Amino acid sequence: MNARKLSLHNPEPGLTILRLAALSAESDAVLDAESKALMLQQVNAGALASIATHDVWPELQPGLMAQFPSNMLRNLLDCGALHVLLPEVAALFGVPQIANDPEQVDIGCHVLRVLDESARCDAPLSVRFAALVMNIGKSDSPPQHLPVHYCHIERGRERIERICERFELPQDCRDLALLALAECERVHRASEVRAGPVAAMLDRLGAFTDMARFERLLLLCTCDYRAYPGYEGRSYPKSALLHRALAACKDIDAEELDEDALMEARALAIATAFKSERWSENLS
């Protein structure tokens, strides 16, 4: 792939950089060295400074929705454009996170794998955006704690809000990204052993009120799970667990019970289905 059809020497080289990067996401072909060099040269010359903020997202969205969104992100990173447009995401590269085998992964590289998995699953924009930003609170975790990330949710929430405001993103993108920030790692830890936390989780995820959002969140968690080495193409066990729990609650009439009684009934139904205990001291 090269830049001949999208010349970087036109009057709007900044927009052309973004369009070329987005175009690279349409296939797994590697952008040629000449195009990469031209993109780097234009970024260093300040070509992105003239782009209005509201013009950036319409250029990035097609690449995010393409078959290989990681290509767009890699090319933007390599030429320095990602540091200008999405510094919160660029800062994730080189930051470690706990995994199984190997014991650590680079969060930035992991994000790229999650994005490509979301493309394989034909995920909607809100899922892909959440995949892009849900880890951005981890970029500046205290070095002495790495690869563990404390308080990243608090840091990430403000950053996601700023990105959504900066690019004037749809409300569903913002809502799912914030939900994923708070809940994705909790979903990964969900267990049959205690039914109470599972009932509380289903409520937080909107499983009883907004099934579409619940399914989008589980799709995102599935993509995140499969992005770890050794889990490619696997079924996501936590999705099956939460669907079993939700099915166990289907006959409970929420309108007939107050909030406490409703939670008790759901926990009991889930405990029966899981053959586990209803409650634990911590419902989070």
Secondary structure as GFF3:
##gff-version 3
##sequence-region A 1 284
A	DSSP	alpha_helix	13	24	.	.	.	ID=ss1
A	DSSP	alpha_helix	33	44	.	.	.	ID=ss2
A	DSSP	three_ten_helix	47	50	.	.	.	ID=ss3
A	DSSP	three_ten_helix	53	55	.	.	.	ID=ss4
A	DSSP	alpha_helix	57	64	.	.	.	ID=ss5
A	DSSP	alpha_helix	69	79	.	.	.	ID=ss6
A	DSSP	alpha_helix	81	85	.	.	.	ID=ss7
A	DSSP	alpha_helix	87	90	.	.	.	ID=ss8
A	DSSP	beta_strand	96	98	.	.	.	ID=ss9
A	DSSP	beta_strand	104	106	.	.	.	ID=ss10
A	DSSP	alpha_helix	107	120	.	.	.	ID=ss11
A	DSSP	alpha_helix	125	133	.	.	.	ID=ss12
A	DSSP	three_ten_helix	136	138	.	.	.	ID=ss13
A	DSSP	three_ten_helix	143	145	.	.	.	ID=ss14
A	DSSP	alpha_helix	152	167	.	.	.	ID=ss15
A	DSSP	alpha_helix	171	189	.	.	.	ID=ss16
A	DSSP	alpha_helix	195	204	.	.	.	ID=ss17
A	DSSP	alpha_helix	211	226	.	.	.	ID=ss18
A	DSSP	alpha_helix	237	248	.	.	.	ID=ss19
A	DSSP	three_ten_helix	254	256	.	.	.	ID=ss20
A	DSSP	alpha_helix	259	274	.	.	.	ID=ss21
###
